[in-house]
Amino acid sequence: MAQPTHTASTTDSPQRHRWCHWHKGPSETAILVDAIERNSAPPIALYACAPCREQRGLIALADRP
């Protein structure tokens, strides 16, 4: 069986696609809006796309005071 000579990485594409946790689908406009803290593991990052942020009044984590 032939092995692929090139594997895709996040640096290959100019736009990184993320998952929108609100409409449960991929999005080019998804940004970090929340993080669920856990006791013995890293936080879970939650992303939302532009339409979901507008509809639900979500604010980017970086833009919060």
PQR file with spaces between the fields and no chain letter, atoms N, CA, C, O and H, PARSE charges and radii, in Angstrom:
ATOM       1  N    MET     1       0.849   -1.178    0.000 -0.4000 1.5000
ATOM       2  CA   MET     1       0.000    0.000    0.000 -0.0000 2.0000
ATOM       3  C    MET     1       0.889    1.234    0.000  0.5500 1.7000
ATOM       4  O    MET     1       1.857    1.313    0.756 -0.5500 1.4000
ATOM       5  N    ALA     2       0.559    2.178   -0.837 -0.4000 1.5000
ATOM       6  CA   ALA     2       1.358    3.395   -0.941 -0.0000 2.0000
ATOM       7  C    ALA     2       1.132    4.297    0.262  0.5500 1.7000
ATOM       8  O    ALA     2       0.004    4.485    0.718 -0.5500 1.4000
ATOM       9  H    ALA     2      -0.228    2.113   -1.451  0.4000 1.0000
ATOM      10  N    GLN     3       2.212    4.842    0.757 -0.4000 1.5000
ATOM      11  CA   GLN     3       2.138    5.765    1.881 -0.0000 2.0000
ATOM      12  C    GLN     3       2.071    7.197    1.351  0.5500 1.7000
ATOM      13  O    GLN     3       2.728    7.517    0.360 -0.5500 1.4000
ATOM      14  H    GLN     3       3.128    4.690    0.387  0.4000 1.0000
ATOM      15  N    PRO     4       1.293    8.053    1.991 -0.5600 1.5000
ATOM      16  CA   PRO     4       1.245    9.436    1.536  0.2800 2.0000
ATOM      17  C    PRO     4       2.601   10.112    1.739  0.5500 1.7000
ATOM      18  O    PRO     4       3.279    9.897    2.744 -0.5500 1.4000
ATOM      19  N    THR     5       2.976   10.930    0.765 -0.4000 1.5000
ATOM      20  CA   THR     5       4.267   11.611    0.852 -0.0000 2.0000
ATOM      21  C    THR     5       4.163   12.940    1.587  0.5500 1.7000
ATOM      22  O    THR     5       5.178   13.513    1.984 -0.5500 1.4000
ATOM      23  H    THR     5       2.426   11.105   -0.052  0.4000 1.0000
ATOM      24  N    HIS     6       2.964   13.424    1.766 -0.4000 1.5000
ATOM      25  CA   HIS     6       2.766   14.709    2.435 -0.0000 2.0000
ATOM      26  C    HIS     6       1.545   14.616    3.332  0.5500 1.7000
ATOM      27  O    HIS     6       0.487   14.154    2.905 -0.5500 1.4000
ATOM      28  H    HIS     6       2.140   12.958    1.443  0.4000 1.0000
ATOM      29  N    THR     7       1.689   15.047    4.551 -0.4000 1.5000
ATOM      30  CA   THR     7       0.541   15.088    5.448 -0.0000 2.0000
ATOM      31  C    THR     7       0.182   16.533    5.718  0.5500 1.7000
ATOM      32  O    THR     7       1.061   17.386    5.836 -0.5500 1.4000
ATOM      33  H    THR     7       2.548   15.422    4.898  0.4000 1.0000
ATOM      34  N    ALA     8      -1.090   16.806    5.813 -0.4000 1.5000
ATOM      35  CA   ALA     8      -1.558   18.173    6.048 -0.0000 2.0000
ATOM      36  C    ALA     8      -1.240   18.583    7.477  0.5500 1.7000
ATOM      37  O    ALA     8      -1.342   17.784    8.409 -0.5500 1.4000
ATOM      38  H    ALA     8      -1.804   16.113    5.717  0.4000 1.0000
ATOM      39  N    SER     9      -0.863   19.814    7.627 -0.4000 1.5000
ATOM      40  CA   SER     9      -0.631   20.358    8.960 -0.0000 2.0000
ATOM      41  C    SER     9      -1.322   21.709    9.051  0.5500 1.7000
ATOM      42  O    SER     9      -1.776   22.258    8.047 -0.5500 1.4000
ATOM      43  H    SER     9      -0.781   20.462    6.871  0.4000 1.0000
ATOM      44  N    THR    10      -1.396   22.233   10.258 -0.4000 1.5000
ATOM      45  CA   THR    10      -2.086   23.513   10.435 -0.0000 2.0000
ATOM      46  C    THR    10      -1.316   24.660    9.808  0.5500 1.7000
ATOM      47  O    THR    10      -1.897   25.715    9.550 -0.5500 1.4000
ATOM      48  H    THR    10      -1.028   21.787   11.074  0.4000 1.0000
ATOM      49  N    THR    11      -0.020   24.486    9.555 -0.4000 1.5000
ATOM      50  CA   THR    11       0.761   25.559    8.953 -0.0000 2.0000
ATOM      51  C    THR    11       0.621   25.591    7.438  0.5500 1.7000
ATOM      52  O    THR    11       1.017   26.572    6.809 -0.5500 1.4000
ATOM      53  H    THR    11       0.452   23.629    9.765  0.4000 1.0000
ATOM      54  N    ASP    12       0.060   24.530    6.830 -0.4000 1.5000
ATOM      55  CA   ASP    12      -0.096   24.492    5.379 -0.0000 2.0000
ATOM      56  C    ASP    12      -1.194   25.423    4.886  0.5500 1.7000
ATOM      57  O    ASP    12      -1.089   25.975    3.790 -0.5500 1.4000
ATOM      58  H    ASP    12      -0.261   23.732    7.341  0.4000 1.0000
ATOM      59  N    SER    13      -2.236   25.605    5.672 -0.4000 1.5000
ATOM      60  CA   SER    13      -3.364   26.407    5.211 -0.0000 2.0000
ATOM      61  C    SER    13      -3.328   27.789    5.848  0.5500 1.7000
ATOM      62  O    SER    13      -2.992   27.924    7.025 -0.5500 1.4000
ATOM      63  H    SER    13      -2.321   25.157    6.562  0.4000 1.0000
ATOM      64  N    PRO    14      -3.674   28.823    5.069 -0.5600 1.5000
ATOM      65  CA   PRO    14      -3.652   30.176    5.623  0.2800 2.0000
ATOM      66  C    PRO    14      -4.744   30.401    6.666  0.5500 1.7000
ATOM      67  O    PRO    14      -4.558   31.203    7.581 -0.5500 1.4000
ATOM      68  N    GLN    15      -5.858   29.721    6.548 -0.4000 1.5000
ATOM      69  CA   GLN    15      -6.999   29.885    7.463 -0.0000 2.0000
ATOM      70  C    GLN    15      -7.193   28.588    8.222  0.5500 1.7000
ATOM      71  O    GLN    15      -7.354   27.532    7.609 -0.5500 1.4000
ATOM      72  H    GLN    15      -6.008   29.069    5.805  0.4000 1.0000
ATOM      73  N    ARG    16      -7.182   28.647    9.530 -0.4000 1.5000
ATOM      74  CA   ARG    16      -7.379   27.443   10.327 -0.0000 2.0000
ATOM      75  C    ARG    16      -8.850   27.290   10.645  0.5500 1.7000
ATOM      76  O    ARG    16      -9.470   28.199   11.196 -0.5500 1.4000
ATOM      77  H    ARG    16      -7.051   29.504   10.028  0.4000 1.0000
ATOM      78  N    HIS    17      -9.409   26.146   10.301 -0.4000 1.5000
ATOM      79  CA   HIS    17     -10.821   25.887   10.560 -0.0000 2.0000
ATOM      80  C    HIS    17     -10.981   25.351   11.974  0.5500 1.7000
ATOM      81  O    HIS    17     -10.228   24.479   12.409 -0.5500 1.4000
ATOM      82  H    HIS    17      -8.905   25.407    9.853  0.4000 1.0000
ATOM      83  N    ARG    18     -11.948   25.872   12.673 -0.4000 1.5000
ATOM      84  CA   ARG    18     -12.243   25.433   14.029 -0.0000 2.0000
ATOM      85  C    ARG    18     -13.678   24.930   14.083  0.5500 1.7000
ATOM      86  O    ARG    18     -14.455   25.101   13.143 -0.5500 1.4000
ATOM      87  H    ARG    18     -12.560   26.580   12.320  0.4000 1.0000
ATOM      88  N    TRP    19     -14.000   24.321   15.180 -0.4000 1.5000
ATOM      89  CA   TRP    19     -15.329   23.785   15.418 -0.0000 2.0000
ATOM      90  C    TRP    19     -16.134   24.802   16.218  0.5500 1.7000
ATOM      91  O    TRP    19     -15.656   25.303   17.236 -0.5500 1.4000
ATOM      92  H    TRP    19     -13.369   24.182   15.943  0.4000 1.0000
ATOM      93  N    CYS    20     -17.350   25.115   15.773 -0.4000 1.5000
ATOM      94  CA   CYS    20     -18.251   25.979   16.538 -0.0000 2.0000
ATOM      95  C    CYS    20     -19.049   25.073   17.466  0.5500 1.7000
ATOM      96  O    CYS    20     -19.774   24.187   17.012 -0.5500 1.4000
ATOM      97  H    CYS    20     -17.738   24.708   14.946  0.4000 1.0000
ATOM      98  N    HIS    21     -18.910   25.303   18.766 -0.4000 1.5000
ATOM      99  CA   HIS    21     -19.590   24.461   19.747 -0.0000 2.0000
ATOM     100  C    HIS    21     -21.068   24.799   19.878  0.5500 1.7000
ATOM     101  O    HIS    21     -21.811   24.046   20.507 -0.5500 1.4000
ATOM     102  H    HIS    21     -18.322   26.022   19.135  0.4000 1.0000
ATOM     103  N    TRP    22     -21.517   25.915   19.298 -0.4000 1.5000
ATOM     104  CA   TRP    22     -22.923   26.287   19.418 -0.0000 2.0000
ATOM     105  C    TRP    22     -23.752   25.693   18.290  0.5500 1.7000
ATOM     106  O    TRP    22     -24.801   25.108   18.559 -0.5500 1.4000
ATOM     107  H    TRP    22     -20.913   26.527   18.787  0.4000 1.0000
ATOM     108  N    HIS    23     -23.320   25.820   17.026 -0.4000 1.5000
ATOM     109  CA   HIS    23     -24.107   25.199   15.949 -0.0000 2.0000
ATOM     110  C    HIS    23     -23.562   23.820   15.590  0.5500 1.7000
ATOM     111  O    HIS    23     -24.087   23.148   14.702 -0.5500 1.4000
ATOM     112  H    HIS    23     -22.468   26.295   16.807  0.4000 1.0000
ATOM     113  N    LYS    24     -22.506   23.406   16.286 -0.4000 1.5000
ATOM     114  CA   LYS    24     -21.922   22.070   16.159 -0.0000 2.0000
ATOM     115  C    LYS    24     -21.491   21.757   14.721  0.5500 1.7000
ATOM     116  O    LYS    24     -21.903   20.762   14.126 -0.5500 1.4000
ATOM     117  H    LYS    24     -22.080   23.952   17.008  0.4000 1.0000
ATOM     118  N    GLY    25     -20.640   22.653   14.186 -0.4000 1.5000
ATOM     119  CA   GLY    25     -20.117   22.458   12.845 -0.0000 2.0000
ATOM     120  C    GLY    25     -18.839   23.249   12.639  0.5500 1.7000
ATOM     121  O    GLY    25     -18.497   24.096   13.463 -0.5500 1.4000
ATOM     122  H    GLY    25     -20.306   23.461   14.669  0.4000 1.0000
ATOM     123  N    PRO    26     -18.125   22.983   11.544 -0.5600 1.5000
ATOM     124  CA   PRO    26     -16.885   23.701   11.272  0.2800 2.0000
ATOM     125  C    PRO    26     -17.161   25.150   10.883  0.5500 1.7000
ATOM     126  O    PRO    26     -18.230   25.475   10.365 -0.5500 1.4000
ATOM     127  N    SER    27     -16.182   26.012   11.140 -0.4000 1.5000
ATOM     128  CA   SER    27     -16.344   27.420   10.816 -0.0000 2.0000
ATOM     129  C    SER    27     -14.989   28.075   10.617  0.5500 1.7000
ATOM     130  O    SER    27     -14.025   27.739   11.305 -0.5500 1.4000
ATOM     131  H    SER    27     -15.314   25.748   11.560  0.4000 1.0000
ATOM     132  N    GLU    28     -14.915   29.008    9.677 -0.4000 1.5000
ATOM     133  CA   GLU    28     -13.702   29.790    9.462 -0.0000 2.0000
ATOM     134  C    GLU    28     -13.656   30.998   10.390  0.5500 1.7000
ATOM     135  O    GLU    28     -12.605   31.622   10.534 -0.5500 1.4000
ATOM     136  H    GLU    28     -15.699   29.280    9.119  0.4000 1.0000
ATOM     137  N    THR    29     -14.778   31.338   11.024 -0.4000 1.5000
ATOM     138  CA   THR    29     -14.837   32.542   11.855 -0.0000 2.0000
ATOM     139  C    THR    29     -14.898   32.230   13.345  0.5500 1.7000
ATOM     140  O    THR    29     -15.066   33.144   14.152 -0.5500 1.4000
ATOM     141  H    THR    29     -15.632   30.830   10.907  0.4000 1.0000
ATOM     142  N    ALA    30     -14.767   30.971   13.727 -0.4000 1.5000
ATOM     143  CA   ALA    30     -14.872   30.592   15.136 -0.0000 2.0000
ATOM     144  C    ALA    30     -13.680   31.113   15.931  0.5500 1.7000
ATOM     145  O    ALA    30     -12.530   30.972   15.518 -0.5500 1.4000
ATOM     146  H    ALA    30     -14.631   30.229   13.072  0.4000 1.0000
ATOM     147  N    ILE    31     -13.978   31.718   17.083 -0.4000 1.5000
ATOM     148  CA   ILE    31     -12.952   32.193   18.001 -0.0000 2.0000
ATOM     149  C    ILE    31     -13.283   31.724   19.407  0.5500 1.7000
ATOM     150  O    ILE    31     -14.414   31.332   19.695 -0.5500 1.4000
ATOM     151  H    ILE    31     -14.913   31.831   17.419  0.4000 1.0000
ATOM     152  N    LEU    32     -12.302   31.767   20.264 -0.4000 1.5000
ATOM     153  CA   LEU    32     -12.449   31.315   21.639 -0.0000 2.0000
ATOM     154  C    LEU    32     -13.381   32.248   22.409  0.5500 1.7000
ATOM     155  O    LEU    32     -13.144   33.454   22.472 -0.5500 1.4000
ATOM     156  H    LEU    32     -11.383   32.085   20.031  0.4000 1.0000
ATOM     157  N    VAL    33     -14.448   31.683   22.996 -0.4000 1.5000
ATOM     158  CA   VAL    33     -15.396   32.495   23.762 -0.0000 2.0000
ATOM     159  C    VAL    33     -15.521   32.051   25.214  0.5500 1.7000
ATOM     160  O    VAL    33     -16.047   32.793   26.042 -0.5500 1.4000
ATOM     161  H    VAL    33     -14.640   30.703   22.945  0.4000 1.0000
ATOM     162  N    ASP    34     -15.040   30.840   25.535 -0.4000 1.5000
ATOM     163  CA   ASP    34     -15.146   30.373   26.913 -0.0000 2.0000
ATOM     164  C    ASP    34     -14.193   29.201   27.112  0.5500 1.7000
ATOM     165  O    ASP    34     -13.748   28.571   26.152 -0.5500 1.4000
ATOM     166  H    ASP    34     -14.612   30.237   24.862  0.4000 1.0000
ATOM     167  N    ALA    35     -13.890   28.923   28.365 -0.4000 1.5000
ATOM     168  CA   ALA    35     -13.059   27.775   28.718 -0.0000 2.0000
ATOM     169  C    ALA    35     -13.642   27.161   29.979  0.5500 1.7000
ATOM     170  O    ALA    35     -13.862   27.845   30.978 -0.5500 1.4000
ATOM     171  H    ALA    35     -14.251   29.434   29.145  0.4000 1.0000
ATOM     172  N    ILE    36     -13.888   25.869   29.916 -0.4000 1.5000
ATOM     173  CA   ILE    36     -14.438   25.159   31.072 -0.0000 2.0000
ATOM     174  C    ILE    36     -13.265   24.638   31.899  0.5500 1.7000
ATOM     175  O    ILE    36     -12.480   23.815   31.428 -0.5500 1.4000
ATOM     176  H    ILE    36     -13.710   25.313   29.104  0.4000 1.0000
ATOM     177  N    GLU    37     -13.157   25.119   33.116 -0.4000 1.5000
ATOM     178  CA   GLU    37     -12.076   24.699   34.013 -0.0000 2.0000
ATOM     179  C    GLU    37     -12.356   23.297   34.541  0.5500 1.7000
ATOM     180  O    GLU    37     -13.499   22.939   34.827 -0.5500 1.4000
ATOM     181  H    GLU    37     -13.795   25.788   33.498  0.4000 1.0000
ATOM     182  N    ARG    38     -11.274   22.502   34.666 -0.4000 1.5000
ATOM     183  CA   ARG    38     -11.373   21.156   35.228 -0.0000 2.0000
ATOM     184  C    ARG    38     -10.320   21.013   36.317  0.5500 1.7000
ATOM     185  O    ARG    38      -9.282   21.673   36.267 -0.5500 1.4000
ATOM     186  H    ARG    38     -10.345   22.792   34.433  0.4000 1.0000
ATOM     187  N    ASN    39     -10.577   20.165   37.292 -0.4000 1.5000
ATOM     188  CA   ASN    39      -9.672   20.018   38.435 -0.0000 2.0000
ATOM     189  C    ASN    39      -8.304   19.470   38.064  0.5500 1.7000
ATOM     190  O    ASN    39      -7.288   20.062   38.428 -0.5500 1.4000
ATOM     191  H    ASN    39     -11.420   19.629   37.333  0.4000 1.0000
ATOM     192  N    SER    40      -8.254   18.368   37.359 -0.4000 1.5000
ATOM     193  CA   SER    40      -6.975   17.703   37.140 -0.0000 2.0000
ATOM     194  C    SER    40      -6.590   17.604   35.666  0.5500 1.7000
ATOM     195  O    SER    40      -5.830   16.717   35.278 -0.5500 1.4000
ATOM     196  H    SER    40      -9.079   17.886   37.063  0.4000 1.0000
ATOM     197  N    ALA    41      -7.107   18.502   34.856 -0.4000 1.5000
ATOM     198  CA   ALA    41      -6.795   18.481   33.426 -0.0000 2.0000
ATOM     199  C    ALA    41      -6.845   19.907   32.886  0.5500 1.7000
ATOM     200  O    ALA    41      -7.381   20.803   33.538 -0.5500 1.4000
ATOM     201  H    ALA    41      -7.725   19.223   35.171  0.4000 1.0000
ATOM     202  N    PRO    42      -6.293   20.112   31.713 -0.5600 1.5000
ATOM     203  CA   PRO    42      -6.353   21.453   31.114  0.2800 2.0000
ATOM     204  C    PRO    42      -7.804   21.856   30.847  0.5500 1.7000
ATOM     205  O    PRO    42      -8.673   20.994   30.713 -0.5500 1.4000
ATOM     206  N    PRO    43      -8.067   23.153   30.769 -0.5600 1.5000
ATOM     207  CA   PRO    43      -9.442   23.597   30.479  0.2800 2.0000
ATOM     208  C    PRO    43      -9.885   23.166   29.086  0.5500 1.7000
ATOM     209  O    PRO    43      -9.062   22.930   28.201 -0.5500 1.4000
ATOM     210  N    ILE    44     -11.187   23.069   28.911 -0.4000 1.5000
ATOM     211  CA   ILE    44     -11.768   22.747   27.610 -0.0000 2.0000
ATOM     212  C    ILE    44     -12.116   24.062   26.931  0.5500 1.7000
ATOM     213  O    ILE    44     -12.904   24.846   27.463 -0.5500 1.4000
ATOM     214  H    ILE    44     -11.855   23.261   29.630  0.4000 1.0000
ATOM     215  N    ALA    45     -11.537   24.313   25.759 -0.4000 1.5000
ATOM     216  CA   ALA    45     -11.779   25.541   25.019 -0.0000 2.0000
ATOM     217  C    ALA    45     -13.082   25.422   24.232  0.5500 1.7000
ATOM     218  O    ALA    45     -13.333   24.408   23.582 -0.5500 1.4000
ATOM     219  H    ALA    45     -10.898   23.676   25.327  0.4000 1.0000
ATOM     220  N    LEU    46     -13.903   26.462   24.297 -0.4000 1.5000
ATOM     221  CA   LEU    46     -15.157   26.504   23.545 -0.0000 2.0000
ATOM     222  C    LEU    46     -15.083   27.641   22.530  0.5500 1.7000
ATOM     223  O    LEU    46     -14.768   28.779   22.878 -0.5500 1.4000
ATOM     224  H    LEU    46     -13.698   27.286   24.826  0.4000 1.0000
ATOM     225  N    TYR    47     -15.376   27.320   21.276 -0.4000 1.5000
ATOM     226  CA   TYR    47     -15.301   28.279   20.183 -0.0000 2.0000
ATOM     227  C    TYR    47     -16.693   28.549   19.625  0.5500 1.7000
ATOM     228  O    TYR    47     -17.558   27.673   19.638 -0.5500 1.4000
ATOM     229  H    TYR    47     -15.631   26.395   20.994  0.4000 1.0000
ATOM     230  N    ALA    48     -16.901   29.772   19.134 -0.4000 1.5000
ATOM     231  CA   ALA    48     -18.169   30.144   18.501 -0.0000 2.0000
ATOM     232  C    ALA    48     -17.877   30.936   17.233  0.5500 1.7000
ATOM     233  O    ALA    48     -16.966   31.763   17.203 -0.5500 1.4000
ATOM     234  H    ALA    48     -16.198   30.484   19.124  0.4000 1.0000
ATOM     235  N    CYS    49     -18.654   30.679   16.193 -0.4000 1.5000
ATOM     236  CA   CYS    49     -18.498   31.393   14.929 -0.0000 2.0000
ATOM     237  C    CYS    49     -19.179   32.762   15.018  0.5500 1.7000
ATOM     238  O    CYS    49     -19.907   33.032   15.972 -0.5500 1.4000
ATOM     239  H    CYS    49     -19.394   30.007   16.217  0.4000 1.0000
ATOM     240  N    ALA    50     -18.944   33.613   14.037 -0.4000 1.5000
ATOM     241  CA   ALA    50     -19.490   34.967   14.047 -0.0000 2.0000
ATOM     242  C    ALA    50     -21.025   34.989   14.133  0.5500 1.7000
ATOM     243  O    ALA    50     -21.557   35.739   14.951 -0.5500 1.4000
ATOM     244  H    ALA    50     -18.352   33.393   13.262  0.4000 1.0000
ATOM     245  N    PRO    51     -21.765   34.203   13.325 -0.5600 1.5000
ATOM     246  CA   PRO    51     -23.226   34.231   13.433  0.2800 2.0000
ATOM     247  C    PRO    51     -23.727   33.774   14.813  0.5500 1.7000
ATOM     248  O    PRO    51     -24.665   34.360   15.355 -0.5500 1.4000
ATOM     249  N    CYS    52     -23.114   32.749   15.371 -0.4000 1.5000
ATOM     250  CA   CYS    52     -23.537   32.266   16.689 -0.0000 2.0000
ATOM     251  C    CYS    52     -23.223   33.291   17.775  0.5500 1.7000
ATOM     252  O    CYS    52     -24.014   33.472   18.700 -0.5500 1.4000
ATOM     253  H    CYS    52     -22.353   32.274   14.930  0.4000 1.0000
ATOM     254  N    ARG    53     -22.065   33.967   17.670 -0.4000 1.5000
ATOM     255  CA   ARG    53     -21.728   35.009   18.651 -0.0000 2.0000
ATOM     256  C    ARG    53     -22.733   36.140   18.601  0.5500 1.7000
ATOM     257  O    ARG    53     -23.153   36.652   19.638 -0.5500 1.4000
ATOM     258  H    ARG    53     -21.423   33.819   16.919  0.4000 1.0000
ATOM     259  N    GLU    54     -23.122   36.532   17.393 -0.4000 1.5000
ATOM     260  CA   GLU    54     -24.091   37.629   17.245 -0.0000 2.0000
ATOM     261  C    GLU    54     -25.467   37.220   17.765  0.5500 1.7000
ATOM     262  O    GLU    54     -26.098   37.987   18.492 -0.5500 1.4000
ATOM     263  H    GLU    54     -22.781   36.116   16.550  0.4000 1.0000
ATOM     264  N    GLN    55     -25.942   36.035   17.409 -0.4000 1.5000
ATOM     265  CA   GLN    55     -27.266   35.575   17.825 -0.0000 2.0000
ATOM     266  C    GLN    55     -27.374   35.389   19.328  0.5500 1.7000
ATOM     267  O    GLN    55     -28.425   35.642   19.917 -0.5500 1.4000
ATOM     268  H    GLN    55     -25.430   35.412   16.818  0.4000 1.0000
ATOM     269  N    ARG    56     -26.291   34.947   19.948 -0.4000 1.5000
ATOM     270  CA   ARG    56     -26.343   34.612   21.375 -0.0000 2.0000
ATOM     271  C    ARG    56     -25.664   35.636   22.276  0.5500 1.7000
ATOM     272  O    ARG    56     -25.617   35.455   23.493 -0.5500 1.4000
ATOM     273  H    ARG    56     -25.437   34.742   19.470  0.4000 1.0000
ATOM     274  N    GLY    57     -25.137   36.712   21.692 -0.4000 1.5000
ATOM     275  CA   GLY    57     -24.492   37.753   22.481 -0.0000 2.0000
ATOM     276  C    GLY    57     -23.206   37.281   23.148  0.5500 1.7000
ATOM     277  O    GLY    57     -22.880   37.729   24.247 -0.5500 1.4000
ATOM     278  H    GLY    57     -25.175   36.860   20.704  0.4000 1.0000
ATOM     279  N    LEU    58     -22.478   36.389   22.502 -0.4000 1.5000
ATOM     280  CA   LEU    58     -21.238   35.865   23.061 -0.0000 2.0000
ATOM     281  C    LEU    58     -20.091   36.834   22.791  0.5500 1.7000
ATOM     282  O    LEU    58     -20.025   37.439   21.721 -0.5500 1.4000
ATOM     283  H    LEU    58     -22.743   36.025   21.609  0.4000 1.0000
ATOM     284  N    ILE    59     -19.200   36.979   23.748 -0.4000 1.5000
ATOM     285  CA   ILE    59     -18.063   37.883   23.639 -0.0000 2.0000
ATOM     286  C    ILE    59     -16.789   37.046   23.653  0.5500 1.7000
ATOM     287  O    ILE    59     -16.655   36.112   24.444 -0.5500 1.4000
ATOM     288  H    ILE    59     -19.253   36.488   24.617  0.4000 1.0000
ATOM     289  N    ALA    60     -15.856   37.391   22.771 -0.4000 1.5000
ATOM     290  CA   ALA    60     -14.587   36.675   22.712 -0.0000 2.0000
ATOM     291  C    ALA    60     -13.878   36.762   24.056  0.5500 1.7000
ATOM     292  O    ALA    60     -13.915   37.799   24.719 -0.5500 1.4000
ATOM     293  H    ALA    60     -15.964   38.150   22.129  0.4000 1.0000
ATOM     294  N    LEU    61     -13.244   35.689   24.449 -0.4000 1.5000
ATOM     295  CA   LEU    61     -12.546   35.642   25.728 -0.0000 2.0000
ATOM     296  C    LEU    61     -11.475   36.732   25.804  0.5500 1.7000
ATOM     297  O    LEU    61     -11.267   37.320   26.866 -0.5500 1.4000
ATOM     298  H    LEU    61     -13.214   34.847   23.910  0.4000 1.0000
ATOM     299  N    ALA    62     -10.804   37.002   24.702 -0.4000 1.5000
ATOM     300  CA   ALA    62      -9.749   38.022   24.660 -0.0000 2.0000
ATOM     301  C    ALA    62     -10.303   39.443   24.814  0.5500 1.7000
ATOM     302  O    ALA    62      -9.566   40.344   25.214 -0.5500 1.4000
ATOM     303  H    ALA    62     -10.973   36.525   23.840  0.4000 1.0000
ATOM     304  N    ASP    63     -11.585   39.660   24.506 -0.4000 1.5000
ATOM     305  CA   ASP    63     -12.170   40.996   24.569 -0.0000 2.0000
ATOM     306  C    ASP    63     -12.844   41.295   25.901  0.5500 1.7000
ATOM     307  O    ASP    63     -13.377   42.388   26.093 -0.5500 1.4000
ATOM     308  H    ASP    63     -12.184   38.928   24.181  0.4000 1.0000
ATOM     309  N    ARG    64     -12.826   40.343   26.818 -0.4000 1.5000
ATOM     310  CA   ARG    64     -13.467   40.567   28.112 -0.0000 2.0000
ATOM     311  C    ARG    64     -12.545   41.360   29.034  0.5500 1.7000
ATOM     312  O    ARG    64     -11.322   41.234   28.970 -0.5500 1.4000
ATOM     313  H    ARG    64     -12.392   39.455   26.662  0.4000 1.0000
ATOM     314  N    PRO    65     -13.155   42.182   29.895 -0.5600 1.5000
ATOM     315  CA   PRO    65     -12.310   42.968   30.819  0.2800 2.0000
ATOM     316  C    PRO    65     -11.656   42.118   31.878  0.5500 1.7000
ATOM     317  O    PRO    65     -10.922   42.636   32.719 -0.5500 1.4000
